[in-house]
Amino acid sequence: MFLQEHFNIVFNNLFTITNLPVGRTKIHLERRKLYSSYLQFLESHFNSSTLEHLMCRDQLSIDYLGNVYDCDFNQMMNLPAKNRNGKTLTVSKLVEVGSLDVISEIQTAAYCYGCTAGCGSSCGGALLES
Ligand code: SF4
């Protein structure tokens, strides 16, 4: 209402995205001693219904060197995708073997609770209807 009244801005397609505690957000939270409580908040709102919709299940993130990650957050946190032998992967390796099945499993970390809390979160907004 405020934005409409003062700036004539009306939302007709609103994306809601959780602030994952990585990068500058993590630094910001740590400086204010809020990092642990924010993580606990996300964890306490874990919703298993979000799991099948997580963007890391059907998307990849590639850095400028061709290294493969399960998502942009993992790229930001330098947590690369790995094969079953624990070796990191590149686009050229994926092309060489002709399959994404060489990726052993999605690499996860505590910040994944940001994608799985409540209605979930992704680059396309919430994962579930509220
Ligand atoms: S942060 Fe974790 S849950 Fe979210 S997309 Fe990346 S790997 Fe998946």
Boltz pocket constraint, residues with backbone or C-beta under 6 A from the ligand:
constraints:
  - pocket:
      binder: B
      contacts: [[A, 54], [A, 55], [A, 56], [A, 57], [A, 70], [A, 71], [A, 72], [A, 73], [A, 74], [A, 106], [A, 107], [A, 108], [A, 109], [A, 111], [A, 112], [A, 113], [A, 115], [A, 116], [A, 121]]
      max_distance: 6.0
